[in-house]
């Protein structure tokens, strides 16, 4: 049996240049409904040298799988749709209390 050849997927662009803010915003708006469907959202914190910094908020901020979602999903989509994106970093913003988690959402939790 022969050994498997490793597969590497690389960008065909030699120098992608700076990130276009409009393209980045369009890509984030493409992703946002899926994140919002799970009770969260993503906030763009900034862009520097091809690294996009995001903040996961709401239910996604406290979710232990949010960083996997970010790397396996959001980063892949942004790299594919926005020339110049080389990495996506995020900080999770878990709510500090139950009141913070439901504040402004219109959600009322039952009392026990």
SULVEN-V160815 format. One record per pair of residues at least 12 apart in sequence whose ideal C-beta (glycine too) atoms are under 7 Angstrom apart, sorted by sequence separation. I is the first residue (numbers start at 1). J is the second residue. D is the distance in Angstrom with one decimal. If there is no record, write none. Layout:
i->I j->J d->D
i->I j->J d->D
//
This chain:
i->42 j->54 d->5.1
i->43 j->55 d->4.4
i->75 j->87 d->7.0
i->75 j->88 d->3.9
i->28 j->42 d->6.4
i->42 j->56 d->6.2
i->43 j->57 d->5.9
i->56 j->70 d->6.8
i->74 j->88 d->5.9
i->28 j->44 d->6.3
i->40 j->56 d->6.2
i->41 j->57 d->5.2
i->40 j->57 d->6.2
i->41 j->58 d->5.3
i->40 j->58 d->3.8
i->70 j->88 d->6.3
i->39 j->58 d->5.5
i->40 j->59 d->4.6
i->39 j->59 d->3.3
i->40 j->60 d->2.7
i->70 j->90 d->4.8
i->38 j->59 d->5.9
i->40 j->61 d->6.6
i->38 j->60 d->6.4
i->24 j->47 d->6.9
i->67 j->90 d->6.8
i->35 j->60 d->5.9
i->52 j->78 d->6.1
i->66 j->92 d->5.7
i->19 j->47 d->5.3
i->24 j->52 d->6.9
i->19 j->50 d->6.7
i->61 j->92 d->5.0
i->61 j->93 d->4.1
i->62 j->94 d->3.7
i->52 j->85 d->5.7
i->61 j->94 d->4.8
i->62 j->95 d->6.2
i->50 j->84 d->5.4
i->54 j->88 d->6.3
i->56 j->90 d->5.4
i->61 j->95 d->6.7
i->50 j->85 d->6.1
i->51 j->86 d->6.5
i->55 j->90 d->6.4
i->50 j->86 d->3.7
i->51 j->87 d->4.8
i->52 j->88 d->4.8
i->53 j->89 d->5.2
i->54 j->90 d->4.4
i->55 j->91 d->5.3
i->56 j->92 d->5.1
i->57 j->93 d->4.9
i->50 j->87 d->6.8
i->56 j->93 d->6.6
i->51 j->89 d->6.1
i->55 j->93 d->5.5
i->31 j->74 d->5.8
i->31 j->77 d->5.9
i->27 j->77 d->6.5
i->27 j->78 d->5.5
i->27 j->81 d->4.3
i->27 j->82 d->5.1
i->24 j->82 d->5.1
i->23 j->82 d->4.9
i->19 j->82 d->6.0
i->19 j->84 d->4.0
i->17 j->83 d->6.9
i->18 j->84 d->5.8
i->19 j->85 d->6.1
i->16 j->83 d->4.3
i->17 j->84 d->5.8
i->16 j->84 d->4.2
i->13 j->83 d->6.1
//
